[in-house]
Structures are given as structure tokens and as C-alpha cells.
């Protein structure tokens, strides 16, 4: 129950065998893409109709090791659900 339903693995050609970064959310992701105007932003859509945004520049706190309020593996924004969809 604690595991996220949606995962996006981002791979690098220089890092073989494992993803460089994994983004997640509590909803099943149907499509994801980099923002064409800002390659640090990943936009995803979910089965339930949400649009999500991740910023891959966000980092964990280097002093305490705790995640900041906006951890890069979690979405920084989530759309509202409209009655008839987006």
C-alpha cells in the first residue's frame, strides 16, 4: 500500500543498467514527456485524469539528508479534476 502506483524511470546513455532518476506518484501514469521549453520539467498524465509536473533540479537537503518540501521524485504540481475532464 505504501508503494507508489506510478513510476517514470529516466535513463542516461552514460549510466548503463539502471535509471539515472525515478519519478513517482500515487496514480498510474499513462504518458510522460519533457517540457519542450524547459528540459528540467517532466509533465505526466494519469489514468485518473490528473496532469502532473516534476522538476528534476530539486535536490535533497545536503546537510540533514532529508528531502526538502519539493523532493524531485515527487510532483511539484498536480492539476484539479474537472467534472468533464481537462
PyMOL Python script that loads the backbone (N, CA, C, O; Angstrom):
from pymol import cmd

cmd.read_pdbstr("""\
ATOM      1  N   UNK A   1       0.807  -1.197   0.000  1.00  0.00           N
ATOM      2  CA  UNK A   1       0.000   0.000   0.000  1.00  0.00           C
ATOM      3  C   UNK A   1       0.852   1.263   0.000  1.00  0.00           C
ATOM      4  O   UNK A   1       0.411   2.300  -0.495  1.00  0.00           O
ATOM      5  N   UNK A   2       2.055   1.195   0.542  1.00  0.00           N
ATOM      6  CA  UNK A   2       2.903   2.380   0.597  1.00  0.00           C
ATOM      7  C   UNK A   2       3.643   2.632  -0.702  1.00  0.00           C
ATOM      8  O   UNK A   2       4.161   3.729  -0.914  1.00  0.00           O
ATOM      9  N   UNK A   3       3.702   1.635  -1.578  1.00  0.00           N
ATOM     10  CA  UNK A   3       4.413   1.788  -2.844  1.00  0.00           C
ATOM     11  C   UNK A   3       3.598   2.661  -3.795  1.00  0.00           C
ATOM     12  O   UNK A   3       2.378   2.519  -3.870  1.00  0.00           O
ATOM     13  N   UNK A   4       4.260   3.566  -4.525  1.00  0.00           N
ATOM     14  CA  UNK A   4       3.525   4.388  -5.493  1.00  0.00           C
ATOM     15  C   UNK A   4       3.068   3.552  -6.679  1.00  0.00           C
ATOM     16  O   UNK A   4       3.747   2.607  -7.080  1.00  0.00           O
ATOM     17  N   UNK A   5       1.904   3.908  -7.243  1.00  0.00           N
ATOM     18  CA  UNK A   5       1.380   3.203  -8.413  1.00  0.00           C
ATOM     19  C   UNK A   5       2.056   3.661  -9.696  1.00  0.00           C
ATOM     20  O   UNK A   5       2.187   2.880 -10.639  1.00  0.00           O
ATOM     21  N   UNK A   6       2.487   4.916  -9.742  1.00  0.00           N
ATOM     22  CA  UNK A   6       3.078   5.462 -10.953  1.00  0.00           C
ATOM     23  C   UNK A   6       4.563   5.703 -10.817  1.00  0.00           C
ATOM     24  O   UNK A   6       5.016   6.321  -9.854  1.00  0.00           O
ATOM     25  N   UNK A   7       5.321   5.215 -11.784  1.00  0.00           N
ATOM     26  CA  UNK A   7       6.773   5.422 -11.817  1.00  0.00           C
ATOM     27  C   UNK A   7       7.200   5.850 -13.205  1.00  0.00           C
ATOM     28  O   UNK A   7       6.682   5.351 -14.203  1.00  0.00           O
ATOM     29  N   UNK A   8       8.144   6.774 -13.269  1.00  0.00           N
ATOM     30  CA  UNK A   8       8.790   7.165 -14.523  1.00  0.00           C
ATOM     31  C   UNK A   8      10.280   6.982 -14.295  1.00  0.00           C
ATOM     32  O   UNK A   8      10.861   7.629 -13.424  1.00  0.00           O
ATOM     33  N   UNK A   9      10.898   6.111 -15.066  1.00  0.00           N
ATOM     34  CA  UNK A   9      12.347   5.920 -14.993  1.00  0.00           C
ATOM     35  C   UNK A   9      13.004   6.708 -16.118  1.00  0.00           C
ATOM     36  O   UNK A   9      12.627   6.565 -17.281  1.00  0.00           O
ATOM     37  N   UNK A  10      13.977   7.533 -15.779  1.00  0.00           N
ATOM     38  CA  UNK A  10      14.722   8.319 -16.768  1.00  0.00           C
ATOM     39  C   UNK A  10      16.121   7.724 -16.861  1.00  0.00           C
ATOM     40  O   UNK A  10      16.857   7.678 -15.876  1.00  0.00           O
ATOM     41  N   UNK A  11      16.472   7.271 -18.053  1.00  0.00           N
ATOM     42  CA  UNK A  11      17.756   6.631 -18.285  1.00  0.00           C
ATOM     43  C   UNK A  11      18.729   7.580 -18.969  1.00  0.00           C
ATOM     44  O   UNK A  11      18.316   8.516 -19.654  1.00  0.00           O
ATOM     45  N   UNK A  12      20.005   7.338 -18.782  1.00  0.00           N
ATOM     46  CA  UNK A  12      21.076   8.083 -19.420  1.00  0.00           C
ATOM     47  C   UNK A  12      21.935   7.094 -20.203  1.00  0.00           C
ATOM     48  O   UNK A  12      22.150   5.968 -19.754  1.00  0.00           O
ATOM     49  N   UNK A  13      22.426   7.506 -21.369  1.00  0.00           N
ATOM     50  CA  UNK A  13      23.292   6.611 -22.143  1.00  0.00           C
ATOM     51  C   UNK A  13      24.619   6.373 -21.437  1.00  0.00           C
ATOM     52  O   UNK A  13      25.283   5.368 -21.692  1.00  0.00           O
ATOM     53  N   UNK A  14      25.012   7.280 -20.555  1.00  0.00           N
ATOM     54  CA  UNK A  14      26.283   7.105 -19.845  1.00  0.00           C
ATOM     55  C   UNK A  14      26.151   6.220 -18.599  1.00  0.00           C
ATOM     56  O   UNK A  14      27.160   5.789 -18.040  1.00  0.00           O
ATOM     57  N   UNK A  15      24.938   5.952 -18.170  1.00  0.00           N
ATOM     58  CA  UNK A  15      24.711   5.128 -16.988  1.00  0.00           C
ATOM     59  C   UNK A  15      23.968   3.867 -17.422  1.00  0.00           C
ATOM     60  O   UNK A  15      22.747   3.878 -17.576  1.00  0.00           O
ATOM     61  N   UNK A  16      24.705   2.799 -17.613  1.00  0.00           N
ATOM     62  CA  UNK A  16      24.142   1.559 -18.130  1.00  0.00           C
ATOM     63  C   UNK A  16      23.527   0.713 -17.019  1.00  0.00           C
ATOM     64  O   UNK A  16      24.077   0.632 -15.921  1.00  0.00           O
ATOM     65  N   UNK A  17      22.409   0.095 -17.297  1.00  0.00           N
ATOM     66  CA  UNK A  17      21.854  -0.907 -16.412  1.00  0.00           C
ATOM     67  C   UNK A  17      20.885  -0.438 -15.347  1.00  0.00           C
ATOM     68  O   UNK A  17      20.212  -1.268 -14.736  1.00  0.00           O
ATOM     69  N   UNK A  18      20.787   0.842 -15.103  1.00  0.00           N
ATOM     70  CA  UNK A  18      19.836   1.332 -14.106  1.00  0.00           C
ATOM     71  C   UNK A  18      19.409   2.744 -14.469  1.00  0.00           C
ATOM     72  O   UNK A  18      20.141   3.456 -15.155  1.00  0.00           O
ATOM     73  N   UNK A  19      18.231   3.154 -14.017  1.00  0.00           N
ATOM     74  CA  UNK A  19      17.795   4.520 -14.319  1.00  0.00           C
ATOM     75  C   UNK A  19      18.616   5.542 -13.542  1.00  0.00           C
ATOM     76  O   UNK A  19      19.030   5.301 -12.408  1.00  0.00           O
ATOM     77  N   UNK A  20      18.836   6.669 -14.170  1.00  0.00           N
ATOM     78  CA  UNK A  20      19.528   7.772 -13.502  1.00  0.00           C
ATOM     79  C   UNK A  20      18.624   8.437 -12.477  1.00  0.00           C
ATOM     80  O   UNK A  20      19.089   8.929 -11.449  1.00  0.00           O
ATOM     81  N   UNK A  21      17.332   8.446 -12.765  1.00  0.00           N
ATOM     82  CA  UNK A  21      16.367   9.125 -11.907  1.00  0.00           C
ATOM     83  C   UNK A  21      15.030   8.403 -12.001  1.00  0.00           C
ATOM     84  O   UNK A  21      14.645   7.949 -13.078  1.00  0.00           O
ATOM     85  N   UNK A  22      14.328   8.294 -10.895  1.00  0.00           N
ATOM     86  CA  UNK A  22      12.984   7.715 -10.878  1.00  0.00           C
ATOM     87  C   UNK A  22      12.028   8.727 -10.267  1.00  0.00           C
ATOM     88  O   UNK A  22      12.233   9.203  -9.150  1.00  0.00           O
ATOM     89  N   UNK A  23      10.982   9.049 -11.017  1.00  0.00           N
ATOM     90  CA  UNK A  23       9.935   9.948 -10.556  1.00  0.00           C
ATOM     91  C   UNK A  23       8.740   9.090 -10.179  1.00  0.00           C
ATOM     92  O   UNK A  23       8.501   8.058 -10.807  1.00  0.00           O
ATOM     93  N   UNK A  24       7.990   9.494  -9.170  1.00  0.00           N
ATOM     94  CA  UNK A  24       6.844   8.678  -8.786  1.00  0.00           C
ATOM     95  C   UNK A  24       5.675   9.524  -8.333  1.00  0.00           C
ATOM     96  O   UNK A  24       5.814  10.707  -8.023  1.00  0.00           O
ATOM     97  N   UNK A  25       4.515   8.879  -8.303  1.00  0.00           N
ATOM     98  CA  UNK A  25       3.303   9.492  -7.778  1.00  0.00           C
ATOM     99  C   UNK A  25       2.356   8.382  -7.369  1.00  0.00           C
ATOM    100  O   UNK A  25       2.637   7.210  -7.619  1.00  0.00           O
ATOM    101  N   UNK A  26       1.250   8.723  -6.751  1.00  0.00           N
ATOM    102  CA  UNK A  26       0.296   7.733  -6.265  1.00  0.00           C
ATOM    103  C   UNK A  26      -0.714   7.304  -7.320  1.00  0.00           C
ATOM    104  O   UNK A  26      -1.616   6.523  -7.020  1.00  0.00           O
ATOM    105  N   UNK A  27      -0.584   7.794  -8.541  1.00  0.00           N
ATOM    106  CA  UNK A  27      -1.527   7.486  -9.607  1.00  0.00           C
ATOM    107  C   UNK A  27      -0.797   6.799 -10.759  1.00  0.00           C
ATOM    108  O   UNK A  27       0.377   7.078 -11.003  1.00  0.00           O
ATOM    109  N   UNK A  28      -1.481   5.907 -11.464  1.00  0.00           N
ATOM    110  CA  UNK A  28      -0.885   5.217 -12.601  1.00  0.00           C
ATOM    111  C   UNK A  28      -0.658   6.214 -13.738  1.00  0.00           C
ATOM    112  O   UNK A  28      -1.591   6.890 -14.171  1.00  0.00           O
ATOM    113  N   UNK A  29       0.580   6.301 -14.217  1.00  0.00           N
ATOM    114  CA  UNK A  29       0.951   7.264 -15.251  1.00  0.00           C
ATOM    115  C   UNK A  29       0.768   6.634 -16.628  1.00  0.00           C
ATOM    116  O   UNK A  29       1.226   5.518 -16.878  1.00  0.00           O
ATOM    117  N   UNK A  30       0.090   7.363 -17.521  1.00  0.00           N
ATOM    118  CA  UNK A  30      -0.149   6.849 -18.861  1.00  0.00           C
ATOM    119  C   UNK A  30       0.812   7.428 -19.894  1.00  0.00           C
ATOM    120  O   UNK A  30       1.118   6.773 -20.890  1.00  0.00           O
ATOM    121  N   UNK A  31       1.289   8.646 -19.665  1.00  0.00           N
ATOM    122  CA  UNK A  31       2.203   9.280 -20.618  1.00  0.00           C
ATOM    123  C   UNK A  31       3.049  10.299 -19.884  1.00  0.00           C
ATOM    124  O   UNK A  31       2.579  10.958 -18.957  1.00  0.00           O
ATOM    125  N   UNK A  32       4.307  10.429 -20.304  1.00  0.00           N
ATOM    126  CA  UNK A  32       5.203  11.431 -19.723  1.00  0.00           C
ATOM    127  C   UNK A  32       6.104  11.977 -20.809  1.00  0.00           C
ATOM    128  O   UNK A  32       6.463  11.266 -21.748  1.00  0.00           O
ATOM    129  N   UNK A  33       6.469  13.246 -20.680  1.00  0.00           N
ATOM    130  CA  UNK A  33       7.372  13.871 -21.655  1.00  0.00           C
ATOM    131  C   UNK A  33       8.093  15.043 -21.001  1.00  0.00           C
ATOM    132  O   UNK A  33       7.612  15.634 -20.035  1.00  0.00           O
ATOM    133  N   UNK A  34       9.261  15.361 -21.555  1.00  0.00           N
ATOM    134  CA  UNK A  34       9.984  16.547 -21.112  1.00  0.00           C
ATOM    135  C   UNK A  34       9.308  17.773 -21.696  1.00  0.00           C
ATOM    136  O   UNK A  34       8.825  17.743 -22.828  1.00  0.00           O
ATOM    137  N   UNK A  35       9.273  18.852 -20.926  1.00  0.00           N
ATOM    138  CA  UNK A  35       8.744  20.121 -21.407  1.00  0.00           C
ATOM    139  C   UNK A  35       9.659  20.612 -22.522  1.00  0.00           C
ATOM    140  O   UNK A  35      10.863  20.736 -22.297  1.00  0.00           O
ATOM    141  N   UNK A  36       9.140  20.898 -23.717  1.00  0.00           N
ATOM    142  CA  UNK A  36       9.997  21.329 -24.822  1.00  0.00           C
ATOM    143  C   UNK A  36      10.678  22.674 -24.581  1.00  0.00           C
ATOM    144  O   UNK A  36      11.672  22.987 -25.237  1.00  0.00           O
ATOM    145  N   UNK A  37      10.154  23.479 -23.642  1.00  0.00           N
ATOM    146  CA  UNK A  37      10.736  24.790 -23.364  1.00  0.00           C
ATOM    147  C   UNK A  37      11.658  24.786 -22.153  1.00  0.00           C
ATOM    148  O   UNK A  37      12.412  25.736 -21.941  1.00  0.00           O
ATOM    149  N   UNK A  38      11.601  23.710 -21.351  1.00  0.00           N
ATOM    150  CA  UNK A  38      12.451  23.601 -20.173  1.00  0.00           C
ATOM    151  C   UNK A  38      12.725  22.114 -19.925  1.00  0.00           C
ATOM    152  O   UNK A  38      11.864  21.422 -19.382  1.00  0.00           O
ATOM    153  N   UNK A  39      13.899  21.609 -20.308  1.00  0.00           N
ATOM    154  CA  UNK A  39      14.176  20.175 -20.184  1.00  0.00           C
ATOM    155  C   UNK A  39      14.305  19.677 -18.746  1.00  0.00           C
ATOM    156  O   UNK A  39      14.463  18.475 -18.533  1.00  0.00           O
ATOM    157  N   UNK A  40      14.242  20.557 -17.767  1.00  0.00           N
ATOM    158  CA  UNK A  40      14.269  20.143 -16.361  1.00  0.00           C
ATOM    159  C   UNK A  40      12.884  19.812 -15.822  1.00  0.00           C
ATOM    160  O   UNK A  40      12.751  19.358 -14.685  1.00  0.00           O
ATOM    161  N   UNK A  41      11.865  20.034 -16.621  1.00  0.00           N
ATOM    162  CA  UNK A  41      10.486  19.794 -16.218  1.00  0.00           C
ATOM    163  C   UNK A  41       9.946  18.592 -16.981  1.00  0.00           C
ATOM    164  O   UNK A  41      10.063  18.512 -18.204  1.00  0.00           O
ATOM    165  N   UNK A  42       9.352  17.658 -16.243  1.00  0.00           N
ATOM    166  CA  UNK A  42       8.702  16.490 -16.838  1.00  0.00           C
ATOM    167  C   UNK A  42       7.213  16.613 -16.543  1.00  0.00           C
ATOM    168  O   UNK A  42       6.811  16.872 -15.409  1.00  0.00           O
ATOM    169  N   UNK A  43       6.394  16.422 -17.592  1.00  0.00           N
ATOM    170  CA  UNK A  43       4.947  16.504 -17.464  1.00  0.00           C
ATOM    171  C   UNK A  43       4.386  15.095 -17.671  1.00  0.00           C
ATOM    172  O   UNK A  43       4.802  14.390 -18.590  1.00  0.00           O
ATOM    173  N   UNK A  44       3.457  14.691 -16.830  1.00  0.00           N
ATOM    174  CA  UNK A  44       2.857  13.375 -16.962  1.00  0.00           C
ATOM    175  C   UNK A  44       1.353  13.441 -16.825  1.00  0.00           C
ATOM    176  O   UNK A  44       0.807  14.334 -16.176  1.00  0.00           O
ATOM    177  N   UNK A  45       0.685  12.469 -17.453  1.00  0.00           N
ATOM    178  CA  UNK A  45      -0.765  12.354 -17.306  1.00  0.00           C
ATOM    179  C   UNK A  45      -1.068  11.010 -16.650  1.00  0.00           C
ATOM    180  O   UNK A  45      -0.300  10.056 -16.778  1.00  0.00           O
ATOM    181  N   UNK A  46      -2.186  10.948 -15.954  1.00  0.00           N
ATOM    182  CA  UNK A  46      -2.529   9.743 -15.207  1.00  0.00           C
ATOM    183  C   UNK A  46      -3.835   9.136 -15.707  1.00  0.00           C
ATOM    184  O   UNK A  46      -4.619   9.783 -16.401  1.00  0.00           O
ATOM    185  N   UNK A  47      -4.046   7.873 -15.335  1.00  0.00           N
ATOM    186  CA  UNK A  47      -5.287   7.172 -15.683  1.00  0.00           C
ATOM    187  C   UNK A  47      -6.500   7.886 -15.107  1.00  0.00           C
ATOM    188  O   UNK A  47      -7.567   7.880 -15.721  1.00  0.00           O
ATOM    189  N   UNK A  48      -6.354   8.499 -13.943  1.00  0.00           N
ATOM    190  CA  UNK A  48      -7.482   9.154 -13.290  1.00  0.00           C
ATOM    191  C   UNK A  48      -7.751  10.555 -13.832  1.00  0.00           C
ATOM    192  O   UNK A  48      -8.728  11.186 -13.428  1.00  0.00           O
ATOM    193  N   UNK A  49      -6.902  11.061 -14.744  1.00  0.00           N
ATOM    194  CA  UNK A  49      -7.159  12.352 -15.371  1.00  0.00           C
ATOM    195  C   UNK A  49      -6.327  13.504 -14.863  1.00  0.00           C
ATOM    196  O   UNK A  49      -6.488  14.626 -15.344  1.00  0.00           O
ATOM    197  N   UNK A  50      -5.449  13.277 -13.916  1.00  0.00           N
ATOM    198  CA  UNK A  50      -4.586  14.346 -13.421  1.00  0.00           C
ATOM    199  C   UNK A  50      -3.451  14.633 -14.399  1.00  0.00           C
ATOM    200  O   UNK A  50      -2.993  13.742 -15.114  1.00  0.00           O
ATOM    201  N   UNK A  51      -3.008  15.876 -14.422  1.00  0.00           N
ATOM    202  CA  UNK A  51      -1.770  16.266 -15.077  1.00  0.00           C
ATOM    203  C   UNK A  51      -0.790  16.610 -13.967  1.00  0.00           C
ATOM    204  O   UNK A  51      -1.126  17.357 -13.048  1.00  0.00           O
ATOM    205  N   UNK A  52       0.422  16.068 -14.049  1.00  0.00           N
ATOM    206  CA  UNK A  52       1.429  16.245 -13.005  1.00  0.00           C
ATOM    207  C   UNK A  52       2.680  16.870 -13.582  1.00  0.00           C
ATOM    208  O   UNK A  52       2.967  16.727 -14.771  1.00  0.00           O
ATOM    209  N   UNK A  53       3.428  17.569 -12.731  1.00  0.00           N
ATOM    210  CA  UNK A  53       4.675  18.207 -13.159  1.00  0.00           C
ATOM    211  C   UNK A  53       5.768  17.908 -12.133  1.00  0.00           C
ATOM    212  O   UNK A  53       5.564  18.067 -10.930  1.00  0.00           O
ATOM    213  N   UNK A  54       6.937  17.471 -12.629  1.00  0.00           N
ATOM    214  CA  UNK A  54       8.107  17.226 -11.789  1.00  0.00           C
ATOM    215  C   UNK A  54       9.219  18.161 -12.225  1.00  0.00           C
ATOM    216  O   UNK A  54       9.363  18.446 -13.414  1.00  0.00           O
ATOM    217  N   UNK A  55      10.001  18.639 -11.278  1.00  0.00           N
ATOM    218  CA  UNK A  55      11.200  19.430 -11.556  1.00  0.00           C
ATOM    219  C   UNK A  55      12.393  18.575 -11.147  1.00  0.00           C
ATOM    220  O   UNK A  55      12.594  18.323  -9.959  1.00  0.00           O
ATOM    221  N   UNK A  56      13.186  18.127 -12.119  1.00  0.00           N
ATOM    222  CA  UNK A  56      14.296  17.218 -11.813  1.00  0.00           C
ATOM    223  C   UNK A  56      15.498  17.950 -11.234  1.00  0.00           C
ATOM    224  O   UNK A  56      16.490  17.311 -10.885  1.00  0.00           O
ATOM    225  N   UNK A  57      15.434  19.291 -11.121  1.00  0.00           N
ATOM    226  CA  UNK A  57      16.523  20.045 -10.486  1.00  0.00           C
ATOM    227  C   UNK A  57      16.428  20.034  -8.979  1.00  0.00           C
ATOM    228  O   UNK A  57      17.428  20.272  -8.302  1.00  0.00           O
ATOM    229  N   UNK A  58      15.249  19.763  -8.425  1.00  0.00           N
ATOM    230  CA  UNK A  58      15.077  19.760  -6.977  1.00  0.00           C
ATOM    231  C   UNK A  58      15.995  18.712  -6.365  1.00  0.00           C
ATOM    232  O   UNK A  58      16.152  17.624  -6.919  1.00  0.00           O
ATOM    233  N   UNK A  59      16.598  19.028  -5.238  1.00  0.00           N
ATOM    234  CA  UNK A  59      17.559  18.124  -4.597  1.00  0.00           C
ATOM    235  C   UNK A  59      17.197  17.913  -3.148  1.00  0.00           C
ATOM    236  O   UNK A  59      16.388  18.647  -2.581  1.00  0.00           O
ATOM    237  N   UNK A  60      17.793  16.922  -2.563  1.00  0.00           N
ATOM    238  CA  UNK A  60      17.616  16.689  -1.136  1.00  0.00           C
ATOM    239  C   UNK A  60      18.531  17.621  -0.359  1.00  0.00           C
ATOM    240  O   UNK A  60      19.560  18.060  -0.873  1.00  0.00           O
ATOM    241  N   UNK A  61      18.164  17.917   0.854  1.00  0.00           N
ATOM    242  CA  UNK A  61      18.933  18.792   1.728  1.00  0.00           C
ATOM    243  C   UNK A  61      20.298  18.161   2.011  1.00  0.00           C
ATOM    244  O   UNK A  61      20.354  17.092   2.618  1.00  0.00           O
ATOM    245  N   UNK A  62      21.416  18.801   1.582  1.00  0.00           N
ATOM    246  CA  UNK A  62      22.729  18.190   1.746  1.00  0.00           C
ATOM    247  C   UNK A  62      23.203  18.100   3.190  1.00  0.00           C
ATOM    248  O   UNK A  62      24.080  17.293   3.497  1.00  0.00           O
ATOM    249  N   UNK A  63      22.640  18.916   4.086  1.00  0.00           N
ATOM    250  CA  UNK A  63      23.100  18.923   5.473  1.00  0.00           C
ATOM    251  C   UNK A  63      22.460  17.785   6.264  1.00  0.00           C
ATOM    252  O   UNK A  63      23.163  16.986   6.882  1.00  0.00           O
ATOM    253  N   UNK A  64      21.135  17.709   6.247  1.00  0.00           N
ATOM    254  CA  UNK A  64      20.462  16.699   7.068  1.00  0.00           C
ATOM    255  C   UNK A  64      20.150  15.435   6.284  1.00  0.00           C
ATOM    256  O   UNK A  64      19.866  14.395   6.878  1.00  0.00           O
ATOM    257  N   UNK A  65      20.199  15.509   4.952  1.00  0.00           N
ATOM    258  CA  UNK A  65      19.855  14.351   4.138  1.00  0.00           C
ATOM    259  C   UNK A  65      18.356  14.176   3.959  1.00  0.00           C
ATOM    260  O   UNK A  65      17.915  13.289   3.228  1.00  0.00           O
ATOM    261  N   UNK A  66      17.571  15.018   4.624  1.00  0.00           N
ATOM    262  CA  UNK A  66      16.123  14.933   4.476  1.00  0.00           C
ATOM    263  C   UNK A  66      15.684  15.627   3.205  1.00  0.00           C
ATOM    264  O   UNK A  66      16.332  16.561   2.732  1.00  0.00           O
ATOM    265  N   UNK A  67      14.586  15.164   2.664  1.00  0.00           N
ATOM    266  CA  UNK A  67      14.058  15.773   1.448  1.00  0.00           C
ATOM    267  C   UNK A  67      13.485  17.144   1.779  1.00  0.00           C
ATOM    268  O   UNK A  67      12.872  17.341   2.828  1.00  0.00           O
ATOM    269  N   UNK A  68      13.694  18.075   0.878  1.00  0.00           N
ATOM    270  CA  UNK A  68      13.068  19.380   1.026  1.00  0.00           C
ATOM    271  C   UNK A  68      11.581  19.219   0.780  1.00  0.00           C
ATOM    272  O   UNK A  68      11.103  18.125   0.480  1.00  0.00           O
ATOM    273  N   UNK A  69      10.861  20.309   0.908  1.00  0.00           N
ATOM    274  CA  UNK A  69       9.416  20.280   0.679  1.00  0.00           C
ATOM    275  C   UNK A  69       9.102  19.772  -0.723  1.00  0.00           C
ATOM    276  O   UNK A  69       8.096  19.092  -0.927  1.00  0.00           O
ATOM    277  N   UNK A  70       9.954  20.098  -1.684  1.00  0.00           N
ATOM    278  CA  UNK A  70       9.741  19.667  -3.058  1.00  0.00           C
ATOM    279  C   UNK A  70      10.845  18.697  -3.459  1.00  0.00           C
ATOM    280  O   UNK A  70      11.790  19.082  -4.147  1.00  0.00           O
ATOM    281  N   UNK A  71      10.734  17.474  -3.044  1.00  0.00           N
ATOM    282  CA  UNK A  71      11.660  16.413  -3.408  1.00  0.00           C
ATOM    283  C   UNK A  71      11.492  16.123  -4.905  1.00  0.00           C
ATOM    284  O   UNK A  71      10.364  16.088  -5.398  1.00  0.00           O
ATOM    285  N   UNK A  72      12.582  15.916  -5.624  1.00  0.00           N
ATOM    286  CA  UNK A  72      12.471  15.776  -7.072  1.00  0.00           C
ATOM    287  C   UNK A  72      11.756  14.514  -7.511  1.00  0.00           C
ATOM    288  O   UNK A  72      11.289  14.455  -8.648  1.00  0.00           O
ATOM    289  N   UNK A  73      11.647  13.503  -6.664  1.00  0.00           N
ATOM    290  CA  UNK A  73      10.939  12.300  -7.074  1.00  0.00           C
ATOM    291  C   UNK A  73       9.421  12.461  -6.990  1.00  0.00           C
ATOM    292  O   UNK A  73       8.686  11.652  -7.555  1.00  0.00           O
ATOM    293  N   UNK A  74       8.946  13.487  -6.298  1.00  0.00           N
ATOM    294  CA  UNK A  74       7.511  13.750  -6.153  1.00  0.00           C
ATOM    295  C   UNK A  74       7.096  14.908  -7.050  1.00  0.00           C
ATOM    296  O   UNK A  74       7.896  15.812  -7.292  1.00  0.00           O
ATOM    297  N   UNK A  75       5.847  14.900  -7.554  1.00  0.00           N
ATOM    298  CA  UNK A  75       5.387  16.010  -8.396  1.00  0.00           C
ATOM    299  C   UNK A  75       5.390  17.331  -7.630  1.00  0.00           C
ATOM    300  O   UNK A  75       5.102  17.372  -6.434  1.00  0.00           O
ATOM    301  N   UNK A  76       5.719  18.409  -8.341  1.00  0.00           N
ATOM    302  CA  UNK A  76       5.680  19.733  -7.718  1.00  0.00           C
ATOM    303  C   UNK A  76       4.317  20.386  -7.917  1.00  0.00           C
ATOM    304  O   UNK A  76       3.947  21.297  -7.176  1.00  0.00           O
ATOM    305  N   UNK A  77       3.560  19.914  -8.932  1.00  0.00           N
ATOM    306  CA  UNK A  77       2.220  20.445  -9.169  1.00  0.00           C
ATOM    307  C   UNK A  77       1.315  19.328  -9.632  1.00  0.00           C
ATOM    308  O   UNK A  77       1.753  18.380 -10.284  1.00  0.00           O
ATOM    309  N   UNK A  78       0.032  19.453  -9.284  1.00  0.00           N
ATOM    310  CA  UNK A  78      -0.983  18.494  -9.728  1.00  0.00           C
ATOM    311  C   UNK A  78      -2.214  19.298 -10.114  1.00  0.00           C
ATOM    312  O   UNK A  78      -2.620  20.210  -9.393  1.00  0.00           O
ATOM    313  N   UNK A  79      -2.809  18.958 -11.257  1.00  0.00           N
ATOM    314  CA  UNK A  79      -3.985  19.675 -11.714  1.00  0.00           C
ATOM    315  C   UNK A  79      -5.211  19.282 -10.884  1.00  0.00           C
ATOM    316  O   UNK A  79      -5.207  18.274 -10.177  1.00  0.00           O
ATOM    317  N   UNK A  80      -6.243  20.095 -10.987  1.00  0.00           N
ATOM    318  CA  UNK A  80      -7.524  19.774 -10.380  1.00  0.00           C
ATOM    319  C   UNK A  80      -8.318  18.935 -11.374  1.00  0.00           C
ATOM    320  O   UNK A  80      -8.134  19.064 -12.584  1.00  0.00           O
ATOM    321  N   UNK A  81      -9.178  18.097 -10.881  1.00  0.00           N
ATOM    322  CA  UNK A  81     -10.037  17.302 -11.760  1.00  0.00           C
ATOM    323  C   UNK A  81     -11.295  18.087 -12.066  1.00  0.00           C
ATOM    324  O   UNK A  81     -11.969  18.579 -11.161  1.00  0.00           O
ATOM    325  N   UNK A  82     -11.610  18.203 -13.356  1.00  0.00           N
ATOM    326  CA  UNK A  82     -12.847  18.847 -13.772  1.00  0.00           C
ATOM    327  C   UNK A  82     -13.910  17.767 -13.927  1.00  0.00           C
ATOM    328  O   UNK A  82     -13.577  16.597 -14.119  1.00  0.00           O
ATOM    329  N   UNK A  83     -15.162  18.136 -13.849  1.00  0.00           N
ATOM    330  CA  UNK A  83     -16.253  17.171 -13.955  1.00  0.00           C
ATOM    331  C   UNK A  83     -16.242  16.450 -15.294  1.00  0.00           C
ATOM    332  O   UNK A  83     -16.544  15.259 -15.362  1.00  0.00           O
ATOM    333  N   UNK A  84     -15.895  17.166 -16.358  1.00  0.00           N
ATOM    334  CA  UNK A  84     -15.894  16.588 -17.701  1.00  0.00           C
ATOM    335  C   UNK A  84     -14.497  16.361 -18.241  1.00  0.00           C
ATOM    336  O   UNK A  84     -14.331  16.250 -19.456  1.00  0.00           O
ATOM    337  N   UNK A  85     -13.503  16.288 -17.401  1.00  0.00           N
ATOM    338  CA  UNK A  85     -12.122  16.097 -17.840  1.00  0.00           C
ATOM    339  C   UNK A  85     -11.432  17.422 -18.110  1.00  0.00           C
ATOM    340  O   UNK A  85     -11.963  18.484 -17.785  1.00  0.00           O
ATOM    341  N   UNK A  86     -10.259  17.358 -18.698  1.00  0.00           N
ATOM    342  CA  UNK A  86      -9.478  18.575 -18.947  1.00  0.00           C
ATOM    343  C   UNK A  86      -9.842  19.189 -20.271  1.00  0.00           C
ATOM    344  O   UNK A  86      -9.285  20.220 -20.648  1.00  0.00           O
TER     345      UNK A  86
END
""", "prot")
cmd.dss("prot")
cmd.show_as("cartoon", "prot")
cmd.util.cbc("prot")
cmd.orient("prot")
